[in-house]
């Protein structure tokens, strides 16, 4: 039997703008007209032969258009949707969040012809002309409620039972959707935390949920919802969840790869799927080689890595500034086939649980895959543990190359002159902005305090302890010795002007050419001529810099704070290629 549109499908949609996923809903088959690309989505018109409605296909369904399953003049079955008003217009948009193709393109647009004898309606896909109703023709109309009731009554009992709980994949959810139900496994549960702000005190906790397809989402619960669901959620169990809300994820705090994050309130429903077959989520990784992590430094995009655990550090206690709470942290060093290493910091239960297991088996060179990492710094050591412990390895941050083919290719992204930065004092007013630039250190004041005493374990500032040694507030212990770490200000110049940069230890060592301890020793020896010579040698040497720009206030005056985030020597072959490309672009 040939497929056809559902009678009065548009009326059904208009009468039920947010269908309940747990209710029995009628079949909705419509024809697709005038499908067009709109960014990463597609807009089109749906028709039931009598009425039309503008529609948007959710981006996760775009592949159905690309592979030809959904085409203009074809038929689709709308399984889930929401109906939104268009602002400032008396129109509505149908947001299709789940559908399936029913028929390839028909020969023509479906039109409904109403016969004057009252014999019913006829679907005529080959008809070209529009339908003209006779002036005195009486058409028997039914309410949407009647349509739904009749269609539900005609369904077989087995079909009605099958539709009592419709589960939505996480990939199909969006903030504009109506009611939905998801079936997910709890794959991470955070601790209950308290907070205090202008509106008062409260509590909050987060969970990470994963569906059968491996898609993840972070869900947050505050106050009453947090207290209601904290004991309900148990690691590893599978749940049906409904009546939550979604919003665009805050990239600064998100812990999983998803454009949206979920909030559950006290009216949300969480039901354990205890009497049904559980599932093990498919784990999806998008691995980034360690030597290609350069462009992700300081960015909000999360990455996945895989490699061999080379070393595991002991756990240290870190005191959080926001609430003065002490939390455990442990660093592990991972190497991969690119012969680069990177330091991964494990926090909280990961540091004490997984970190301890890795420490116990580090001699066996375990391989780990880690999801959703934020790249904030480059550190590393020089040994590879798997295919030969004698193989020489480099830190991914060592000798950060400006080559376009290496992890340092970010040195050529957002390339600007110093004048571009200094001429715009409002840069970074909302959040720090990042640029790359080429410059030389032109002035460094030798009488400034260039370094501070640092703990050899955590690099935090230490103070002289009573008696002897040094006290570290971060590690909460005395140490017999400490090290010096750079923290200095210097003026850098290029052809357009100059600017003062704040430079910290790792970057300053590359510019000055020695460690802070070595420079301090030069200053204290003899007449200090070695110290002066070392600073002089460091001036007017060209480097490529990755800097952040943010405002600061000094003596009630707003100034720019330009901080060096990465330093690389100039690769003149790569630099020449870059300049030739710039010249060619200017000619065009």
Protein Blocks (a to p, Z undefined) as FASTA:
>chain_A
ZZdddehklmmmmmmmbacfkbccdddddddehiacehjaccddddehjaccdddddfkl
mmmmmnomacghiacddfbdcddddehiacdddddfbdcdfbdcdfbdcdddddfklnac
cddfkbmbdcdddfklccddddfklmmmmmmmmpcfklmmmmmpccddfklgcfkbccdd
dddddfbdcdddddddfkbccdddddddddfkopacddddehjlmmmmmmmpcghiacdd
ehiacddddfklpcbdcfbdcdddfkbccdddfkbccdddddddddddfklmmmmgopab
dcddddddfbdcdddddddfklopacdddddddddfkopacddddehjlmmmmmmmmmmm
mmnopadddehiacfbdcddfbdcfjopkbccddfkgopafbfkbmklmmmgoiacfklm
mmmmkgoklpccddddddddfbdcfkbcfbdcddfklopacdddehiacddfklopacfb
dcdddddddddddfkbccdddddfklmmmmnopafklmmmmmmgojllmmmmmmmmmgop
acddddddddddeehiacdddddfbdcdddfklmmmmmmmmmmmmmZZ
